[in-house]
């Protein structure tokens, strides 16, 4: 019988738990769901898991699978469940919080391992693959994700239906490790981190900062062409602003804040939205002013647990390409579709053409603001905009922002990984909280609708995604050093400098590598740093007024006239339209 991959992974999670229980009898179990590419399970035990344990645990799992044990389900009462799990404190905590009176609970038994579980599972372990899973790593994870609770040990396992699928995935993981943005950041001399002094904040080096600035310059250029106005709001503002917006209640514990001598509490800006609304609120707005596009490259700071920080992908300080579009209800559909097309076109310029979308709807939460009536209207408006324009999407229940539903954009990189970056969020609540209005055709005040919009999202994170997807082989227009001219020896320095000067005069950034090293050494070093074009010059090039080009990823060299090369580079480094 063929089973869905989620069922296979879920069943293997129980096999993992059974294996760990057999090897380490004192273990306490928390839980472990199927996830993308595998599953995990959280354990509490005095034994500290390490890579030395992985093979032993995998062997025990294979032995259990070979034994053809059945996955047996039965329903039990709450009292019976408490008897079964009396020695399992994490299961007991969940049972003590369970409040569905009178309902039976589902448990699954595999060999001598019993777990609270709705299923489904395979019928027998003979239906599971013995050679299509591999323990990836072990990491710390707080019980219930709360730092106030005990730190558990989370074992991650990659799991697939066949060995061929696992091998393909592991090969992709090896490629991903070689492209890790932290490794590329070091190899290319782009940035570094100082965990002791500024955890989760980027120290940009010259070349990395060039890429960072070019990303912003490109988005700025596109926004200006599209009629956006760029604003800048303060980095530190009174806590009362974030209380008014609702961000303090939702994210207050993630804010950096402190009291001043006058007893007021100020926050380092965690997001740009409230500042944008204060700008809109200045002066009287007419319906003729709408839609109004206010963009800001806001540097924001949010506290992330140290264990969650990961290179450029998850930081505490980052820059968002935020924008807030204020419009009328009649303009809403047009603006939503316009933003989605804008985002898709931007991604295509960076080589990302496989884009999918999800409509994130409300969840019941103490932090959610606004009435059900407003939420019904907002969710319906986004759904209508997508449906009426034939845009494919999935529903993501419960993933909305606390102030409104959103359409998230997901791009797929060269390694087949999916990343959520751009978003458009419909907000009918914050304009109400900030009492924003415009004068309509009828001469009366009306409430605008606000769309929160990000295209790249976090500039830092998008740069990390782009570096890993390209392996550091950035397009010429985005490269921090499109050309490096390397003389064969010191005798040819003057010609190398002359070529560089001509390139710079033509608007192409270039430099000469004048180190007292052999040219082959320079080429190896520059190739490691992902220099797109190395122009080698020597006696023959001087005589013929040429350059010999070595292009990254291309084995064959090419010798062309220097003037022709410079003309080609002028076009090649132009920012895309």
C-alpha positions in Angstrom: 0.0 0.0 0.0 1.2 3.5 -0.9 1.1 6.1 1.9 1.4 9.9 1.7 4.9 11.2 2.6 3.5 13.0 5.7 2.1 9.7 7.0 5.5 8.0 6.5 7.3 10.8 8.3 4.8 10.9 11.1 5.2 7.1 11.6 9.0 7.4 11.5 8.8 10.0 14.2 7.2 7.3 16.5 9.9 4.8 15.4 12.6 7.4 16.4 10.9 7.9 19.8 10.7 4.1 20.3 14.4 3.7 19.4 15.4 6.5 21.8 13.3 5.0 24.6 15.0 1.6 24.1 18.5 3.1 24.2 17.9 5.7 26.9 15.1 4.3 29.2 15.0 7.5 31.4 13.8 9.7 28.5 10.8 11.9 28.7 8.9 12.7 25.6 7.4 16.0 24.4 6.3 15.6 20.8 7.4 15.5 17.2 5.5 16.4 14.0 6.3 15.8 10.4 7.8 18.8 8.7 9.2 19.7 5.3 11.8 17.1 4.3 11.4 15.1 7.4 10.4 15.3 11.0 11.7 16.1 14.5 11.0 14.9 18.1 11.7 16.7 21.4 13.2 14.7 24.3 14.2 15.4 27.8 17.0 13.2 29.1 20.2 13.5 31.1 22.1 12.1 28.1 23.4 14.7 25.8 22.8 13.6 22.2 25.7 14.2 19.8 26.7 13.0 16.4 28.3 10.0 18.0 24.8 8.7 18.8 23.3 9.2 15.4 24.4 5.9 13.8 23.4 3.9 16.9 19.9 5.5 16.9 19.5 5.0 13.2 20.5 1.3 13.5 17.9 0.8 16.3 15.3 2.5 14.1 16.1 0.1 11.2 15.9 -2.9 13.6 12.5 -1.8 14.8 11.2 -1.3 11.2 12.5 -4.8 10.3 10.5 -6.2 13.2 7.2 -5.4 11.4 5.6 -3.8 14.4 2.0 -2.6 14.1 0.8 0.9 14.7 -2.3 0.3 16.8 -4.8 3.1 17.6 -7.4 3.3 20.3 -9.4 5.9 22.0 -9.1 6.4 25.8 -10.7 8.6 28.4 -8.9 11.5 29.9 -8.5 9.6 33.2 -7.2 6.5 31.4 -4.7 8.7 29.5 -3.4 10.2 32.7 -2.8 6.7 34.0 -0.9 5.7 30.9 1.3 8.8 30.9 1.7 9.2 34.6 5.5 9.0 34.2 5.7 11.5 31.3 5.5 15.1 32.7 5.1 16.8 29.3 2.2 14.6 28.2 0.7 15.1 31.7 1.0 18.9 31.4 -0.9 18.7 28.1 -3.5 16.4 29.5 -4.0 18.7 32.5 -4.7 21.6 30.2 -7.0 19.5 28.0 -10.6 20.9 28.4 -12.8 19.1 25.9 -15.0 17.5 28.5 -16.3 14.0 27.7 -14.3 13.5 24.6 -12.0 10.5 24.3 -8.3 10.9 23.3 -6.5 9.1 20.5 -3.4 7.2 21.4 -1.1 5.1 19.1 1.1 2.2 20.3 4.2 1.0 18.4 6.0 -1.8 20.1 6.4 -0.6 23.7 6.1 3.1 22.8 2.8 4.9 23.4 2.0 8.4 22.3 -0.9 10.8 22.3 -1.6 11.2 18.6 -4.5 11.7 16.1 -2.6 9.9 13.3 -2.7 8.8 10.7 0.1 6.2 10.6 1.1 3.3 8.4 -0.4 0.0 9.3 2.9 -1.7 10.0 6.6 -0.8 10.1 7.0 -3.1 7.1 5.4 -0.2 5.2 8.3 2.1 6.1 11.5 2.6 4.2 14.6 1.3 6.1 17.2 3.3 4.1 15.5 6.6 3.3 16.0 8.5 6.5 19.0 10.1 8.2 19.5 12.1 11.4 20.4 15.6 10.4 21.3 17.2 13.8 20.2 17.9 17.3 19.3 21.3 18.6 17.9 23.0 21.7 14.2 23.8 21.8 12.2 25.3 24.7 9.2 23.3 25.8 6.2 25.0 24.0 8.6 27.4 22.4 8.7 29.5 25.6 12.2 30.6 26.8 10.8 30.5 30.4 10.4 26.7 30.1 13.0 24.0 30.1 15.3 23.5 27.2 14.7 20.1 25.5 16.8 18.3 22.9 15.2 18.2 19.4 16.4 15.5 17.0 15.9 16.5 13.4 15.6 13.7 10.8 15.5 13.9 7.0 13.1 11.4 5.6 11.7 10.4 2.2 9.8 7.6 0.6 12.9 6.2 -1.3 16.6 6.1 -0.9 16.9 7.9 -4.3 14.9 10.9 -3.0 17.0 11.0 0.2 20.3 10.9 -1.7 19.1 13.7 -4.0 18.1 15.8 -1.0 21.4 15.2 0.8 23.3 16.2 -2.3 21.3 19.4 -2.4 22.1 20.0 1.2 25.8 19.6 0.5 25.4 22.2 -2.3 23.5 24.5 0.1 26.3 24.2 2.7 28.9 25.2 0.1 26.6 28.2 -0.7 25.9 29.2 2.9 25.7 33.0 3.0 28.1 33.0 6.0 30.7 31.1 4.1 30.3 33.3 1.0 30.4 36.4 3.2 33.8 35.4 4.4 35.1 34.1 1.0 33.9 37.2 -0.8 34.9 39.6 2.1 31.3 41.0 2.3 30.4 41.1 6.0 30.9 39.5 9.4 29.2 39.2 12.8 30.3 40.1 16.3 28.2 37.9 18.6 29.9 39.3 21.7 29.2 42.9 20.9 26.2 43.1 18.5 24.5 39.6 18.1 22.4 39.5 15.0 23.7 42.7 13.5 25.7 42.9 10.3 29.1 44.5 10.1 29.2 45.4 6.4 32.6 45.4 4.6 33.1 47.6 1.6 32.1 45.0 -1.0 29.1 43.8 1.0 27.9 47.3 1.6 28.1 48.0 -2.1 25.7 45.1 -2.8 23.4 46.3 0.0 23.3 49.9 -1.4 22.7 48.6 -4.9 19.7 46.6 -3.8 18.2 49.7 -2.1 19.1 51.9 -5.1 17.4 49.5 -7.5 14.2 49.4 -5.4 14.3 53.2 -5.0 14.7 53.7 -8.7 11.7 51.4 -9.5 9.5 53.0 -6.8 10.2 56.5 -8.0 9.2 55.5 -11.5 6.0 54.0 -10.1 5.1 57.2 -8.3 6.1 56.4 -4.7 7.2 59.2 -2.3 10.1 58.2 -0.1 10.0 59.2 3.6 12.2 58.6 6.6 10.8 58.4 10.2 12.7 58.5 13.6 14.5 55.4 14.8 13.5 56.0 18.4 9.9 56.9 19.4 7.8 56.9 22.5 6.3 53.7 23.7 2.8 55.2 23.6 3.0 55.2 19.8 3.4 51.4 19.8 0.7 51.0 22.3 -1.7 53.0 20.1 -0.8 50.8 17.1 -1.2 47.6 19.0 2.4 46.5 18.3 3.4 46.8 22.0 0.8 44.3 23.2 1.8 41.9 20.4 5.6 42.4 20.2 6.5 44.4 23.3 8.9 41.7 24.6 10.8 41.8 21.3 11.3 45.5 21.5 14.5 47.3 22.6 13.3 50.0 25.0 14.5 52.1 27.9 13.5 55.0 30.1 14.9 58.5 29.8 15.6 60.8 32.7 12.1 62.3 32.5 10.6 58.9 33.1 9.3 58.2 29.6 9.9 54.9 27.8 11.2 55.0 24.3 11.5 52.2 21.8 14.0 51.5 19.1 11.8 51.2 15.9 10.8 47.6 15.4 8.7 48.4 12.3 7.9 51.4 10.1 4.1 51.3 10.0 3.1 53.8 12.7 5.6 56.4 11.4 4.1 56.1 8.0 0.7 56.8 9.4 1.9 59.9 11.3 3.2 61.2 8.0 -0.1 60.6 6.2 -1.9 62.4 9.1 -0.1 65.6 8.4 -2.3 68.1 6.5 -5.6 67.6 4.8 -5.8 64.8 2.2 -8.3 64.8 -0.6 -9.6 61.9 -2.6 -7.7 63.4 -5.5 -4.4 62.6 -3.5 -5.3 58.9 -3.4 -3.8 56.5 -4.0 -0.8 57.8 -2.0 2.3 55.7 -1.9 4.7 56.3 1.0 7.9 54.2 0.9 10.6 54.0 3.6 13.9 52.0 3.8 13.5 51.7 7.6 16.2 50.2 9.7 14.4 48.2 12.4 15.5 46.2 15.5 13.7 43.2 16.9 15.0 40.9 19.6 15.4 37.3 18.4 16.6 34.5 20.7 20.3 33.9 20.2 19.7 30.3 19.2 17.5 31.5 16.3 20.0 33.8 14.7 21.4 32.5 11.4 23.7 34.6 9.2 21.8 37.1 7.0 18.7 34.9 7.1 17.7 35.8 10.7 19.1 38.9 12.3 18.1 41.4 15.0 18.8 44.6 13.0 17.7 44.8 9.4 16.4 47.2 6.7 12.9 46.7 5.2 11.8 48.1 1.9 8.5 49.1 3.5 5.7 51.0 1.8 2.2 52.0 2.8 -0.4 52.7 0.2 -3.4 54.7 1.2 -6.4 54.3 -1.1 -10.2 54.3 -1.3 -12.3 51.2 -1.2 -13.0 51.6 -5.0 -9.2 51.7 -5.7 -8.4 48.7 -3.5 -8.5 45.8 -6.0 -6.5 47.7 -8.6 -3.8 48.6 -6.1 -3.5 45.0 -4.7 -3.1 43.6 -8.2 -0.6 46.3 -9.1 1.5 45.6 -6.1 1.5 41.8 -6.8 2.6 42.4 -10.4 5.3 44.9 -9.2 6.7 42.3 -6.8 6.7 39.6 -9.4 8.5 41.8 -11.9 11.1 42.8 -9.3 11.8 39.1 -8.5 12.2 38.3 -12.2 15.0 40.9 -12.5 17.0 38.9 -9.9 16.3 35.6 -11.7 13.5 34.4 -9.5 10.6 33.4 -11.8 9.0 30.5 -9.8 6.6 32.5 -7.5 3.6 31.3 -5.5 1.2 33.1 -3.2 -0.7 32.4 -0.1 -3.7 34.3 1.3 -3.2 34.4 5.1 -6.4 34.6 7.1 -7.2 35.5 10.7 -6.6 33.5 13.8 -8.2 33.7 17.1 -5.8 35.6 19.3 -5.9 38.0 22.2 -3.7 40.3 20.2 -5.9 40.5 17.1 -7.5 43.9 16.7 -10.7 44.9 14.8 -14.2 43.4 14.6 -15.1 40.3 12.8 -17.1 42.5 10.4 -14.0 44.4 9.4 -12.0 41.1 9.1 -14.8 39.6 6.9 -14.6 42.6 4.6 -10.8 42.7 4.5 -10.4 39.0 3.8 -13.2 39.1 1.2 -11.6 42.0 -0.6 -8.2 40.3 -1.0 -9.8 37.0 -2.1 -11.9 38.9 -4.6 -8.8 40.7 -6.0 -7.0 37.4 -6.5 -10.0 35.5 -7.9 -11.2 38.3 -10.2 -7.7 38.6 -11.8 -7.1 34.8 -12.2 -4.2 34.8 -9.7 -3.4 31.3 -8.3 -3.0 31.1 -4.5 -3.4 28.9 -1.5 -5.1 29.7 1.8 -2.9 29.9 4.9 -5.3 29.8 7.8 -4.3 31.7 10.9 -1.2 33.3 9.3 -2.6 36.9 9.1 -1.0 39.9 10.8 -2.7 40.9 14.0 -4.2 43.9 12.2 -5.3 42.3 8.9 -5.1 39.6 6.3 -2.3 39.4 3.8 -1.0 37.9 0.6 2.5 36.5 1.0 4.8 35.9 -1.9 7.0 32.8 -2.0 10.0 32.5 -4.3 11.8 29.3 -5.2 15.6 29.5 -5.4 18.1 27.6 -7.6 18.3 24.8 -5.0 14.5 24.3 -5.0 14.1 25.9 -1.6 11.1 28.2 -0.9 11.4 31.6 0.8 8.7 34.0 1.9 9.8 37.6 1.0 7.3 40.0 -0.4 3.9 40.7 1.1 0.8 42.9 0.7 -1.3 43.3 3.8 -4.8 44.9 3.9 -5.3 47.0 7.0 -8.6 48.6 7.9 -7.8 48.8 11.6 -4.7 51.0 12.0 -6.2 53.9 10.0 -9.0 53.8 12.5 -6.7 53.7 15.5 -4.8 56.7 14.1 -8.0 58.5 13.1 -6.8 59.0 9.5 -9.1 60.5 7.0 -9.4 62.1 3.5 -12.0 64.5 2.1 -14.2 62.7 -0.4 -16.0 64.0 -3.5 -19.0 64.7 -1.2 -16.9 67.0 0.9 -17.2 64.7 3.9 -14.4 62.9 5.8 -13.8 59.3 4.9 -11.4 56.6 6.3 -8.7 55.4 3.9 -7.7 51.8 3.5 -4.1 51.1 4.0 -2.0 48.5 2.3 1.3 47.5 3.9 3.8 46.4 1.2 7.3 44.9 1.1 9.0 43.6 -2.0 12.4 42.2 -0.9 11.2 42.3 2.7 14.4 42.4 4.7 17.3 43.7 2.5 19.7 41.5 4.6 17.7 38.4 4.2 17.0 38.9 0.5 20.7 39.4 0.0 21.4 36.1 1.8 18.8 34.3 -0.4 20.3 35.8 -3.5 23.9 34.9 -2.5 23.0 31.3 -1.8 20.8 30.9 -4.9 23.5 32.2 -7.2 26.4 30.7 -5.2 27.9 34.2 -5.1 27.9 34.5 -8.9 25.9 37.8 -8.9 24.7 39.6 -12.0 27.3 42.1 -13.2 25.1 45.1 -12.3 24.9 43.9 -8.7 28.5 42.7 -8.3 30.6 44.9 -6.0 33.6 44.4 -8.2 32.5 43.6 -11.8 36.1 43.8 -13.1 39.5 43.3 -11.6 42.5 44.0 -13.8 45.5 41.8 -12.9 48.9 42.5 -14.5 51.1 39.5 -15.1 54.0 41.2 -13.3 55.0 44.6 -11.9 56.3 45.7 -15.4 52.7 45.9 -16.6 51.2 47.9 -13.7 50.8 51.1 -15.6 48.8 49.5 -18.4 46.6 47.8 -15.8 46.0 51.1 -14.0 45.2 52.8 -17.4 42.6 50.2 -18.2 41.0 50.6 -14.7 41.0 54.4 -15.1 39.2 54.1 -18.5 36.6 51.7 -17.0 36.0 54.1 -14.1 35.8 57.1 -16.5 33.1 55.2 -18.4 31.1 54.6 -15.2 32.2 51.0 -14.5 33.6 50.2 -11.1 37.0 48.4 -11.4 40.2 48.0 -9.6 43.7 46.8 -10.3 45.2 43.9 -8.4 48.8 45.3 -7.9 49.9 42.8 -5.2 53.4 41.4 -5.6 52.1 37.9 -6.3 52.2 35.5 -9.3 49.2 36.1 -11.6 47.9 32.5 -11.1 47.7 33.1 -7.4 45.8 36.3 -8.0 43.4 34.5 -10.3 42.7 31.8 -7.7 42.1 34.3 -5.0 39.9 36.5 -7.1 37.9 33.4 -8.3 37.3 32.4 -4.7 36.0 35.9 -4.1 33.5 35.4 -7.0 35.0 38.2 -9.1 32.9 38.0 -12.3 35.6 39.2 -14.8 39.4 39.1 -14.3 41.1 41.1 -17.1 44.7 39.8 -17.3 47.3 42.1 -19.0 50.9 41.5 -20.0 53.4 42.3 -22.8 51.2 41.0 -25.6 48.1 42.9 -24.3 50.1 46.2 -24.1 51.4 45.7 -27.7 47.9 44.9 -29.1 45.9 47.3 -26.8 43.8 44.3 -25.6 42.8 42.5 -22.4 42.5 38.8 -21.8 39.3 37.9 -20.0 38.7 35.1 -17.5 35.0 35.0 -16.7 33.7 33.3 -13.6 32.4 29.8 -14.4 33.8 29.9 -18.0 36.9 27.8 -18.7 37.8 29.4 -22.1 39.7 32.7 -22.1 38.9 35.5 -24.5 41.2 38.3 -25.8 39.5 41.4 -27.1 40.5 45.1 -27.7 40.4 47.1 -24.5 38.1 49.7 -26.0 35.6 47.1 -27.1 35.7 45.5 -23.6 35.0 48.8 -21.9 32.1 49.5 -24.2 30.7 46.0 -23.4 31.0 46.6 -19.7 29.2 49.9 -19.8 26.1 48.1 -21.1 26.6 45.0 -18.9 26.7 46.8 -15.6 23.6 48.9 -16.2 20.9 48.6 -13.6 17.9 46.7 -15.2 14.9 48.8 -16.2 
